[in-house]
Amino acid sequence: MLQFSKYQGLGNDFLMLDGRGASSTDASYGLTPDRIQRLCDRRFGVGADGVILALPPRQGGELRMRIFNADGTEPEMCGNGMRCLARFLADSDDDVPGRQWQIETLAGRIVPELRQDGSISVDMGAPFLDPESIPTTLPCGDNGLAQGNLEVAGTSFAVGAAGMGNPHVVIPVDDVEAVDLERYGAAFEVHPAFPARTNVHFVQVISRTHLVMRVWERGAGPTLACGTGACATLVVAHLLGLAERCARLDLPGGPLEIDWDEASGHVFMAGPAVAVFDGVVTPELWGDEPFELEAAAPVQQQPDASPDASPAVDCASVCINGCIRPEACPSAEARARVDALLNSSSLDDLVALATNSLESRIRSRFELDQAQGG
């Protein structure tokens, strides 16, 4: 049974899987689009907007983040997901305020930081404004913003677009609550002006430092929050002359602080990330095939002084279709111990083992919160 933790940032919720100890950077726990959809189903599964894996780094960072939407697609990055991942790491490792992580993503390296109040601030990097890098076919205006008028579902809208490692279209409106999000959000997501599809944000200006927005996420539909979307919305609103470089953005799940720093050109996002619960996924939900448990518990190879010894085998990556050295399997002892445990334990015993581990984790998180004054 696979252990997970569920976290939410302003109601945008994710299932977190810790694979930092994996022997392969490609460890995926056997996730497929179908399995992700089952996990994220809010009636027949755990329920989430997405699944996030913490994995070994590939390009010199501290770790690598992979995120999957509820429909099984893999976006480049997610701001709320990044805050949730950082809080998950802090809770797992008993980190203290001021801790930063160098996290690799498909959108480049992102650096979140644990703040004194337990919230997470994230250096999201510089926005992508060149139409080709967003990507979009919208032309670039005199203000350096990709913008124009687009017709969706029979209505014409003035829009601006920006990238935060993933594409966003921002549509200023007089009243966000009056927008038919299901109708227009779905149509904008697949508009031909966005060859990689797009996240969709309707924004209402309350003042130059206070914006209200609603979110349609690519691959997920309406969500309560979108961190990269809030960053892109502030950038577009500022370039359109509607907002300052620093503002509060109210999303359905709550507010985020967004600051487009003029000196560095980077966008900084700050907001909460909260643990919801820890749990285990049962085989019935997962399906017929087992989890890739070796990804989370790599075999430790023992040195062999014999000059005729066979080269070491990374079972987690090269034995996926069966043992390639059955006469001297390097993980045979570990597998035998697992088999003995499974054969000698009832399902209730295994659940009790998982429960004890989860209780220990929850107790550690509670003690950390108390120490931080939470």
N, C-alpha and C positions, 0 to 999 in steps of 0.2 A: 504494500500500500504506500502510495506516494504522499509525503507530507507537503503541505503548502501553508502559506499565510495569506490572509486577505487584508488589503489596505485600501483606504479611500482618500482621495484628495478632492474636497468640495463635492463629494458624491460621485466622482469619477473613480470606479473601483476596479481593482486588479488582483489577480492571483499571483503570488510571488513564489518562485522556485529557486532555491539556492544551489547552483551547480558550480560554485567557485572552485571546489575541490575536484572537478572533473579532470580526467586524464586527457581529454580531447577538447579543443576549443569548439568543436562542432557538436558537442553534446546537446541533445534536444529532448531527452526523456521520451522519445518516440512520439512527440507531438505531430499531429497531422491536422489539416483543416477540419476534418470531421470530428476529431477528438477535442479540438479547441472549441468548436461549436457546442459540443456536448457539455464540456466543463462550464462554459459561459452561459448556458441556458438557465434562465432564472426560475424555471418551473421544474425542469427535469435534471438540472445539474447544480453546480455550486452557485452560479450566477455572478457575472462580472462583465465589465466593458472590455477586458482583455487579460492576457497572460503575459507575465514578465519573467524572463530568465536572467539570473546573474551568472556569468560565465567567465572562464579565464580570459585574459586579454590576448590580443593578437598584435597590437601596434604600440606597445610600451606603456599602456595605461595600467591602472590598478585592477580593473575588471572590465568586462564587456556586457552590454545590455542588449538583449533581444526582446522585442515586444510583438505580440500578435493581437490583432483586433478580434472582436467576438465572432467575426465571420471567417476567421482563419488567415486573413491576409496579414502581411508583415509591413507595417509602416516604418518610415525612417527614424522617427523619434516621437516622444510624447512628453510634454512638460509635466503634466500631473503624474504620469507614470514615473518620471524621473524623480519627482519629490517623494513619491511612495517608495521607490526603490532605495533612495537614500535613507529614509526613515527606517525601512526594513533592515538595511545594513547596520545602522546605528543600534537598533534594538538587538540584532543578532550578536553584535560584537561588543556591546556595552560601551559605545563611544560617547564622548562628552562634547558639549558645545564647542564650536570652532573646528571640528573635524571636517575635512574636505575629502572628496573622492575624485579621482581622474577616471571618468567612465567613457569607454568607447561606444559609439553608436553609429548607425548607418549615416547619420548626419554630421559625423565628426565627434571630437572629444568634448564632453560636457562636464562642468565642474559644479556639483551641488555642495552646499555647506549646511551643517546642523547649527541652528541658532539657539540662543540661550533659552527662548521660550518653547523650544521643541519643534518649531516650524522649520521649514527648509527654504533657503534662498539658492537660486540657481543662476549661474552665468550661462545664458543661452547662446552666447556668441553673437556675431553680427547677422542682421537679417539679409536675405537674398532679395535684391531688388531688380536685378537684370531679368527680363522676361524669360530668357532661355534657361536660366538657372532655377526658376520657380518650380516647374515650367508652366508657361502660359503663352498663348498667341496674342494676348492683349498688347497694344503698343505702349512704349514708354513715353510718358508725358514730360513736360518741361520741368516738373518738380522731381523728376527721377523715379516716379512711381508708375508701375504698369497699371493702366486704367482704361476705362472705356464704358460703353453701354452694351449690356447683354440682355437678350430676350429669353426668358424661361417661362414655360407654362403660360404663354400668351401675355406676359407682362414684361415691360422693359425696366431695367434697373441700371443706375450708375454705380459702378463697382471699382474697387482697387484690389490689387493682388500683391502678396509678399510671401516669401518663403522663410521658414525657420528650420530648414533641413527637410521640411515637408511643405506641400503647397497649401495656401490659404487664399480664399476670396472674401473680401469684407464689403458689406453692403450697408451704408448709412441709411437709416429710416427714421421717421418721426416717432413711431411707437413700435417697439419690438414685440410687445404683447399682441399686437394686431396682425402680425405676420403669420401666414399659414406655413409653419416650418416644415411639416410633412410634405407639402406640395412643392414649395420652392427650394427647400434644402436638398431634396432628392434630385430635383432637376438640375440645380447648380453643380452637384457633385460630379455628374457625368457630362457636363456641358463640353462640347468640342473644343472650347477655348482652353481646356485644361487636359492635356494629353495623358497625364498620370492620375486623373481625377483630382478632386480637391476637397479640403475641409471648407465649411461654409459658416460665415458669421454675420449675423445681422446686429447692428450696433446703433444705439440711441445715445445722443450726447445730452447729458444732464448739465454739465459744465465742462470747462477745458481740463479739469482735473478729475472728472467723474463721468465714467461711461457705463452703460448697461448693455449687455450683449446676450444673444442666444446662439446656441451651437448646434450645428449638424456635422458630426464627424464622419470623415471618409471611412467606410467599412463598418461603422457602428450606428449611424443614425443620430437621433437626438440624444445628447448627453448633458449632464449637469455642469460640466466644466471642461475646458481644454486649455492647458497651459501654453502650448505653442500658439494656439489660436488667440489667446489674450495678448501675447507678445506681438503677433502679426497685426492684430486689430489696433493696438496703440500706434504702431509704426505707420500704418495706413492712415489712421485718423490724424496723426501729426502732420504727415506730408500733405494731407488734404486741407490743413489749416483748421482742423476741428478740435485739436487737443494739444496740450503741452507734451514735453518729452517724458514726464513722470505723471502717472495718474492711477487712480483706483478704478478697477474694472469689476463691476458686479456681474457675476454669472449666476445661473439658477441655483448652483450649489453653494454660492458664497463669494466673497471678494478676493481678488488678487492684487498685489502691488506690482506694478510694472514700471520700470525705469529704463529708457533708452539713453544710455550714457553718451553724452556728446563727445567726450574726450577719447574714449576707447572705441565707440561705435557699437559696443555690445549691448544687448538687451538683458536686463536682470529681472527675474521673477521671484517673488516671495509669497509663500502661503503655507497652509497647513497640510500635513499628511498624517493620517491616523490609522492605527492598527484596529481591525474589526474583529477578526478571530483567526485561530489556527485550526487546521483540520487535516484529515487524510482522505485521499480519493480511493474509493473501493474498486475492486476489479470489475464489479458489475457495471459501474459507470464508464470505466475505461474501455471495455470491450474485450475481445477474445485474446488479443496479444498482450504480453506482459510489459511493464514499464522497463525502460533502459536503466536499470538500477546501477549498472557499472559506472554510468556517467557521473553519479554522485558519490561513488565509493570506489575509486580506482585501486587496482591491485598494486601493492608495494612489491617490486621485484627484489629478490635476494641475490647478492653477488655470488657468482660461481667461480671458484679459483681454477677450475679445470680448463686447460687450453682448448679442449674439444667441445666446450659448452656451446650450446646453440644460442644464437642472438636472442635478446630479450623480446618478448611479444607484448604489445599493447592490446590486451584483449578487448578493450572498450571500443577500439577503432578498426582492428583488422579481423576480428573473429565474429563480426556481426552476422555472418551466414553459417556459423558453426565453428567449433574448435579446429584450428589448423595444425595443432600439435598434440593430439590426444594421448600419444605415448608418454609425454612429459609436459602436461598442461601446467603452466605457471600459476594458474588460479584454481587448480583442482582442490587444494586444501580449503581455500576460502569458500568455494562452492559446496564442498562437503559439509562445512559448518552451517551454511545457510540451509542446505537440504535437511540436516539433522534438526535444526531449529524448527523448520516448517513441519517436518514429520512428527515432532514431539509436542507441537503446540496447537491448541485449538484456535479458531478464529477469535474467540473471546480473549485468549492469551495475547495474541498479536495486537488486538485493539488496545489491550491494557498497556502493552509496551509503548505503543504510539501515544497513548494518553499521558503516560508518565513523562514522556519526552516533551509533549506539548505543554503540560503543566509546568515543567521546569522552565521552559521558554517564556511562558506568560508571567511566571513569578519574577524572572530576571527583568523583563520589560517593566513590570510594575515597580520594582525596586529602583530601576533607572529613572523612571518618571518621578518618583518620590525624591530622589536625590537632586533632580533638576528643578524641584519645586512645582511639579505638575499636579 
